[in-house]
């Protein structure tokens, strides 16, 4: 369990922080809009606020606990991105390497111009896809849930990237080799399966399985004992149920059959497959805030991490000027994107008070985190409600928590 210090000892107002619990309880938990939540705030390297409330399983009446294990979905992406960059620090690849150097079947990828699956018309891209494009979501890949183009319709037709018996990362790579891109790499930003491809590249470049590399390079050194792609039998009782908001604005149990992937897994999704706890993810975030190390364990170099969390979009533009598609885990105004992280460029245009230079992401079941180096602040929020676009937890928590800074 976490040891907490008094908020005032790290320059925060305890009375204002208590408004986090009040806000979540009165607005979300008691009205039945979310099952429960866990919120952690840390400053200057010390956890100073923890709120746990509601249920981790509504049907069984099981209360949410500090050690509950939750689906973090796309909060897997920063972990995957960091893992691959540890191999970059070893000189094993360059960001500007063409992806087909490591995935030869992708040498002939083309860009959609017309048609629908399986009869596409396409053209050659303006340039080859690079590994940098995969980190930045400028690859031309997409997600099936975008429901915007004939390309994402093909992803749905093929169940591309969805766990099923014996489906693997190699299967996903082989499917993508047969499909056109949405656009030429580098032309636009589009949320996509690109980070799943980064997980595949971890395997190709390291020579280890993706789960083994994450375990040896990140989880074991950081003591992230509950973070994995599968849940062991002795931890199942701590696994929170996942809910969704239906068309009638009711919270119902999510029964899409995907929970089986957490007990037996062959598709290790670097884009969204991990489960974790608030404690584990806080250790990951504190390592980030410390410049890549925690308790004497160096995971990545501070200059590499600073490079990853800067805005890499062309011309320093924010995402509103460069993004396409209908979904991401971030607002676009005042926000840039680097190598696996969104970054706050301008709090005024973004509309929320986290410092310029803070970086963050979230997950499909409404989990989120941010790291603010200027204020030496880490925030981790966990619940289990799909989709993450249902409520603006990030903006609301920013407003409450930044008001607590003394």
GUVOGU-203070 format. One record per residue (C-alpha): residue number from 1; residue in one letter; chain; x, y negated, z. Coordinates in steps of 0.02 Angstrom, whole numbers, plus 32768, in hexadecimal, padded with zeros to 4 digits. Layout:
BEGIN
NUM:a:A:X:Y:Z
...
This chain:
BEGIN
1:x:A:8000:8000:8000
2:x:A:8037:7F4F:7FDE
3:x:A:8081:7EE4:8067
4:x:A:8037:7E35:805F
5:x:A:8080:7D92:809D
6:x:A:8019:7CFC:80D2
7:x:A:7FF2:7C93:8036
8:x:A:8032:7BF5:808A
9:x:A:80E1:7C40:8099
10:x:A:80ED:7C43:7FDB
11:x:A:8099:7B9D:7FBC
12:x:A:7FE5:7BD3:7FA3
13:x:A:7F45:7BA3:7FFD
14:x:A:7EF1:7C3B:804D
15:x:A:7E46:7BE7:8055
16:x:A:7E45:7BC5:7F9B
17:x:A:7E81:7C76:7F73
18:x:A:7DED:7CBC:7FD4
19:x:A:7D7F:7C6F:7F4E
20:x:A:7DBC:7CF8:7ED9
21:x:A:7D62:7D7C:7F40
22:x:A:7CC9:7D0F:7F57
23:x:A:7CBE:7CEA:7E9D
24:x:A:7CD0:7DA0:7E67
25:x:A:7C59:7DE1:7EEC
26:x:A:7BCD:7D62:7ED2
27:x:A:7BD8:7D52:7E16
28:x:A:7C06:7E02:7DDF
29:x:A:7C08:7E8D:7E60
30:x:A:7B67:7E6D:7EC1
31:x:A:7B00:7E4A:7E22
32:x:A:7B40:7EEF:7DD9
33:x:A:7B9F:7EA2:7D48
34:x:A:7C40:7F00:7D72
35:x:A:7C55:7F9C:7DDE
36:x:A:7CE2:7F55:7E47
37:x:A:7D87:7EFA:7E3A
38:x:A:7E38:7EE9:7E7C
39:x:A:7E92:7E42:7E75
40:x:A:7F48:7E29:7EA6
41:x:A:7FA6:7D84:7EB1
42:x:A:8061:7D79:7ED2
43:x:A:80D4:7CE3:7ED9
44:x:A:8190:7CD3:7EF0
45:x:A:81A3:7D8F:7EEF
46:x:A:8125:7DB4:7F77
47:x:A:8071:7DEF:7F6C
48:x:A:8006:7D73:7FCB
49:x:A:7F52:7D9F:7F9E
50:x:A:7EF6:7E41:7F7C
51:x:A:7E3B:7E52:7F68
52:x:A:7DE9:7EFD:7F50
53:x:A:7D2C:7F0A:7F42
54:x:A:7C9D:7F6B:7EF6
55:x:A:7C9F:801C:7EB5
56:x:A:7D14:8084:7E4D
57:x:A:7C84:80FD:7E2A
58:x:A:7BD3:80BA:7E35
59:x:A:7B7E:8163:7E20
60:x:A:7BDF:81B7:7EAC
61:x:A:7BE1:811D:7F1C
62:x:A:7C9F:8121:7F26
63:x:A:7CE9:807A:7F5A
64:x:A:7D75:8025:7EFB
65:x:A:7E1A:8036:7F56
66:x:A:7EC4:7FE5:7F47
67:x:A:7F0C:8087:7EFF
68:x:A:7E81:80A6:7E7F
69:x:A:7EC1:80DE:7DD5
70:x:A:7E77:8080:7D41
71:x:A:7E7F:8080:7C84
72:x:A:7EEC:7FED:7C51
73:x:A:7ED2:8002:7B95
74:x:A:7F30:7F75:7B3C
75:x:A:7F95:7F47:7BD6
76:x:A:7FF6:7FDE:7B96
77:x:A:8036:7F70:7B08
78:x:A:80B2:7F06:7B6C
79:x:A:80FB:7FA5:7BB8
80:x:A:8110:7FF5:7B0C
81:x:A:815C:7F56:7AC4
82:x:A:81D7:7F4A:7B53
83:x:A:8206:8001:7B3F
84:x:A:8234:7FEA:7A89
85:x:A:8297:7F4C:7AB0
86:x:A:8302:7FAE:7B2B
87:x:A:833A:8010:7A91
88:x:A:8357:7F6C:7A35
89:x:A:83CF:7F3B:7AC0
90:x:A:842F:7FDB:7A99
91:x:A:8448:7FA0:79E6
92:x:A:83DF:802E:799F
93:x:A:8373:7FC3:792C
94:x:A:8358:7F11:78F0
95:x:A:82B4:7EB2:78F7
96:x:A:82C5:7E8F:783E
97:x:A:82DD:7F45:780F
98:x:A:8256:7F7E:7795
99:x:A:81E1:7FF7:77EB
100:x:A:81F5:8073:775C
101:x:A:82AB:808D:7791
102:x:A:8263:80F0:7823
103:x:A:81C0:8126:77D1
104:x:A:81F0:8152:771D
105:x:A:813C:817A:76ED
106:x:A:8113:80C2:7705
107:x:A:818B:8085:767F
108:x:A:80FD:8077:7602
109:x:A:807B:8020:7670
110:x:A:800C:7FAC:760B
111:x:A:7F8F:7F21:7631
112:x:A:7ED3:7F31:7619
113:x:A:7E84:7ECD:758B
114:x:A:7DDE:7F26:756E
115:x:A:7D7C:7FC6:7589
116:x:A:7D52:8035:761C
117:x:A:7D96:80D9:765F
118:x:A:7DD1:8142:7608
119:x:A:7DCE:80DA:7569
120:x:A:7E37:8040:758D
121:x:A:7E84:7FC4:7515
122:x:A:7F26:7F7D:7559
123:x:A:7FC2:7F1D:752F
124:x:A:8075:7F18:756A
125:x:A:8094:7EAF:7606
126:x:A:80F5:7E0E:75F9
127:x:A:8179:7E5F:7668
128:x:A:8194:7EFE:76CC
129:x:A:8151:7F10:777D
130:x:A:81D8:7EF8:7803
131:x:A:81E1:7F34:78B6
132:x:A:81CB:7E7E:78EA
133:x:A:8122:7E80:7891
134:x:A:80EB:7F14:78FB
135:x:A:8119:7EBB:799D
136:x:A:80BE:7E1C:7965
137:x:A:8021:7E6A:7918
138:x:A:804F:7E1C:7871
139:x:A:8064:7EC6:781E
140:x:A:7FC4:7ECC:77B7
141:x:A:7F80:7F5C:781E
142:x:A:7ED8:7F4D:7878
143:x:A:7E63:7FA1:78F4
144:x:A:7DC8:8005:78CB
145:x:A:7D59:7F9F:7940
146:x:A:7D75:7EFC:78E1
147:x:A:7CE5:7F29:786B
148:x:A:7D1A:7EA2:77F2
149:x:A:7D66:7EF6:7759
150:x:A:7D66:7F94:76F0
151:x:A:7E10:7FBE:7739
152:x:A:7DD4:7FC5:77EE
153:x:A:7D3E:8028:77AE
154:x:A:7DBB:80A9:776D
155:x:A:7E0B:80B1:7819
156:x:A:7D5F:80DC:7861
157:x:A:7D3E:815D:77DA
158:x:A:7DE1:81B5:7805
159:x:A:7DD0:819D:78C3
160:x:A:7E7D:8153:78B6
161:x:A:7ED4:813E:795D
162:x:A:7E4B:8190:79C4
163:x:A:7E7F:821F:7A37
164:x:A:7E3C:82C8:7A02
165:x:A:7E7A:837B:7A16
166:x:A:7F2B:8391:79D4
167:x:A:7F2E:82E0:7987
168:x:A:7FDB:8291:7995
169:x:A:8038:81F1:796F
170:x:A:807D:8246:78D4
171:x:A:7FCB:8265:7897
172:x:A:7FA3:81AC:78AA
173:x:A:8042:817C:784D
174:x:A:8014:81F3:77BF
175:x:A:7F64:81AB:77B3
176:x:A:7FA6:80F9:77AC
177:x:A:801C:8129:771F
178:x:A:7F82:814B:76B3
179:x:A:7F28:80A6:76D7
180:x:A:7F43:7FF5:7699
181:x:A:7F73:7F64:7709
182:x:A:7EFA:7ED5:772C
183:x:A:7F7A:7E54:76F0
184:x:A:8032:7E44:76C6
185:x:A:809D:7E50:7763
186:x:A:80C2:7DA9:77B3
187:x:A:8031:7D4C:7765
188:x:A:7FB7:7D55:77F7
189:x:A:7F9F:7D91:78AB
190:x:A:7F24:7E20:78C0
191:x:A:7F0F:7E8B:795B
192:x:A:7F34:7F3D:7929
193:x:A:7F78:7FEB:7947
194:x:A:8027:7FA3:792C
195:x:A:805A:7FC2:79E1
196:x:A:802C:807A:79CE
197:x:A:80AB:807A:7940
198:x:A:812B:802E:79B6
199:x:A:810F:80C3:7A29
200:x:A:8132:8136:7997
201:x:A:81D2:80D5:7972
202:x:A:8209:80ED:7A27
203:x:A:8204:81A8:7A05
204:x:A:825E:819D:795D
205:x:A:82E7:8129:799C
206:x:A:8302:8171:7A4B
207:x:A:82F0:8229:7A1F
208:x:A:827E:8240:7AB6
209:x:A:81C3:8253:7AC0
210:x:A:816C:81AE:7ADF
211:x:A:812B:81DF:7B8D
212:x:A:81D7:821F:7BC0
213:x:A:822B:817E:7B89
214:x:A:81AE:8111:7BE6
215:x:A:81C6:817B:7C81
216:x:A:8285:8174:7C7F
217:x:A:829B:80C1:7C43
218:x:A:820F:8067:7CA0
219:x:A:819D:80C9:7D14
220:x:A:821C:8127:7D7E
221:x:A:8294:8094:7D97
222:x:A:8203:8023:7DC8
223:x:A:81AC:80A1:7E37
224:x:A:810E:809D:7DCC
225:x:A:80D6:8145:7E10
226:x:A:8021:8140:7DD4
227:x:A:803B:80FF:7D23
228:x:A:802D:8182:7C9A
229:x:A:7FC9:81C0:7C05
230:x:A:7F7C:8250:7C68
231:x:A:7F3D:825D:7D1A
232:x:A:7F78:82EB:7D87
233:x:A:7EF4:8354:7DE1
234:x:A:7F27:8313:7E8C
235:x:A:7F00:825F:7E55
236:x:A:7E59:827A:7DFD
237:x:A:7DF8:8243:7E97
238:x:A:7E49:8196:7E87
239:x:A:7E1A:8181:7DD0
240:x:A:7D98:80F7:7DB6
241:x:A:7D03:810E:7D44
242:x:A:7CF4:809C:7CAE
243:x:A:7C57:803A:7C84
244:x:A:7C17:7FD4:7BF3
245:x:A:7B98:7F4A:7BD9
246:x:A:7B0B:7F84:7B68
247:x:A:7A9B:7F20:7AF3
248:x:A:7A24:7EFA:7B84
249:x:A:7AB4:7EAE:7BE8
250:x:A:7AB1:7F41:7C5F
251:x:A:7B4B:7F96:7CA5
252:x:A:7B49:804F:7C78
253:x:A:7BC6:80DC:7C86
254:x:A:7C34:80E6:7BEC
255:x:A:7C17:8197:7BAB
256:x:A:7C74:8197:7B06
257:x:A:7CCD:8237:7B35
258:x:A:7D78:81E9:7B3B
259:x:A:7D9F:8213:7BF0
260:x:A:7DDD:82BF:7BBC
261:x:A:7E77:826C:7B72
262:x:A:7EB4:8243:7C23
263:x:A:7EB6:82FA:7C59
264:x:A:7EFE:8342:7BB9
265:x:A:7F55:82D3:7B3B
266:x:A:7FB0:82EB:7A96
267:x:A:7F9C:8239:7A52
268:x:A:8007:81C4:7ABA
269:x:A:7FC3:8118:7A90
270:x:A:8042:808E:7AAA
271:x:A:7FB6:8015:7A82
272:x:A:7F3A:804C:7B06
273:x:A:7F54:80F6:7B54
274:x:A:7F98:80D8:7C03
275:x:A:7F44:80E1:7CAC
276:x:A:7F8D:8084:7D40
277:x:A:7F6E:8030:7DE8
278:x:A:7F76:7F7B:7E1D
279:x:A:8010:7FA5:7E84
280:x:A:806C:7FF5:7DF1
281:x:A:8042:7F6B:7D77
282:x:A:8074:7EE8:7DF6
283:x:A:8120:7F38:7DFF
284:x:A:812D:7F2E:7D42
285:x:A:80FA:7E76:7D45
286:x:A:816F:7E4B:7DD4
287:x:A:81FD:7E98:7D71
288:x:A:81CC:7E26:7CE1
289:x:A:81C8:7D8C:7D51
290:x:A:8273:7DBC:7D97
291:x:A:82BC:7DB9:7CE8
292:x:A:82BC:7E74:7CCA
293:x:A:82EE:7EC2:7D70
294:x:A:829C:7EF9:7E12
295:x:A:82EE:7F34:7EB3
296:x:A:8396:7F4E:7E5F
297:x:A:834F:7FAA:7DC7
298:x:A:8375:7F4F:7D25
299:x:A:82F5:7F7D:7C9F
300:x:A:831B:7EFA:7C1B
301:x:A:838D:7E63:7C0B
302:x:A:834C:7DB5:7C3A
303:x:A:8379:7D6A:7B92
304:x:A:831F:7DF7:7B36
305:x:A:8284:7DDF:7BA1
306:x:A:8285:7D22:7B8A
307:x:A:8291:7D3F:7ACE
308:x:A:81FE:7DB8:7AD2
309:x:A:818B:7D42:7B30
310:x:A:81A8:7CA9:7AC2
311:x:A:8131:7C7D:7A34
312:x:A:816C:7CCE:7992
313:x:A:80DF:7C94:7921
314:x:A:811D:7C34:7888
315:x:A:813F:7B7D:78A6
316:x:A:8116:7B8B:795E
317:x:A:805B:7B90:7932
318:x:A:7FDA:7BCF:79AD
319:x:A:7F6D:7C64:7985
320:x:A:7EDA:7BFA:794D
321:x:A:7F3F:7BC6:78B4
322:x:A:7F7C:7C74:7889
323:x:A:7F04:7CF9:78C8
324:x:A:7E81:7D5A:786B
325:x:A:7E09:7DDF:78A7
326:x:A:7D82:7DD3:792A
327:x:A:7DD5:7E15:79C8
328:x:A:7E6F:7E09:7A34
329:x:A:7E93:7E06:7AEF
330:x:A:7EB0:7D4A:7AE8
331:x:A:7E62:7CA7:7AB5
332:x:A:7EBB:7C5C:7A20
333:x:A:7EC3:7BA2:7A4B
334:x:A:7F66:7B6E:7A9C
335:x:A:7FA8:7C21:7A9C
336:x:A:803B:7C69:7A3D
337:x:A:8077:7D1B:7A28
338:x:A:8122:7D68:7A3C
339:x:A:8162:7E1A:7A41
340:x:A:80D5:7E71:7A9D
341:x:A:8096:7DE0:7B06
342:x:A:8025:7D4A:7AEB
343:x:A:806E:7CA8:7B2F
344:x:A:801E:7C06:7B6A
345:x:A:8059:7B77:7AFB
346:x:A:7FE6:7AEB:7B32
347:x:A:7F75:7AF6:7BCA
348:x:A:7F11:7A5F:7B90
349:x:A:7EDE:7AA6:7AE7
350:x:A:7EC8:7B52:7B36
351:x:A:7E56:7B07:7BBA
352:x:A:7E9C:7B63:7C51
353:x:A:7F27:7B32:7CCA
354:x:A:7FAB:7BBC:7CC2
355:x:A:8053:7B6D:7C9D
356:x:A:809D:7B5C:7BF0
357:x:A:8112:7BF1:7BDE
358:x:A:80A4:7C69:7C41
359:x:A:8084:7D0D:7BE6
360:x:A:7FFD:7D8F:7BF1
361:x:A:7F8A:7E10:7BA4
362:x:A:7EF2:7E78:7BD2
363:x:A:7E97:7F1B:7BB3
364:x:A:7DF3:7F57:7B69
365:x:A:7DA6:7F7E:7C14
366:x:A:7DBF:7EC9:7C4D
367:x:A:7E66:7EE1:7CA5
368:x:A:7EE1:7E51:7C96
369:x:A:7F86:7E0B:7CD4
370:x:A:7FF0:7D71:7CC1
371:x:A:809F:7D3D:7CF3
372:x:A:80C5:7C84:7D0E
373:x:A:8181:7C66:7D1E
374:x:A:816C:7BAC:7D41
375:x:A:8105:7BD0:7DDC
376:x:A:8158:7C78:7E05
377:x:A:80A9:7CC1:7DFF
378:x:A:8064:7D6D:7DD3
379:x:A:7FAB:7D97:7DC7
380:x:A:7F63:7E45:7DA5
381:x:A:7EA7:7E61:7D96
382:x:A:7E56:7F0C:7D7F
383:x:A:7DA5:7F44:7D61
384:x:A:7D55:7FC3:7CE9
385:x:A:7CD8:7F6C:7C78
386:x:A:7CD9:7F77:7BBA
387:x:A:7CED:7F10:7B52
388:x:A:7D68:7E92:7B99
389:x:A:7D13:7E05:7B3B
390:x:A:7C76:7E16:7BA9
391:x:A:7CAF:7D9A:7C2F
392:x:A:7D39:7D17:7C37
393:x:A:7D93:7D5C:7CCF
394:x:A:7E3B:7D14:7C99
395:x:A:7DFF:7C61:7C8B
396:x:A:7D9A:7C68:7D2C
397:x:A:7E29:7CB4:7D90
398:x:A:7EA4:7C35:7D4B
399:x:A:7E34:7BA8:7D86
400:x:A:7E23:7BEF:7E36
401:x:A:7ED4:7C2B:7E51
402:x:A:7F31:7B92:7E0F
403:x:A:7EC7:7B26:7E82
404:x:A:7F1A:7B87:7F12
405:x:A:7FCA:7B4D:7EE5
406:x:A:800A:7AD3:7F68
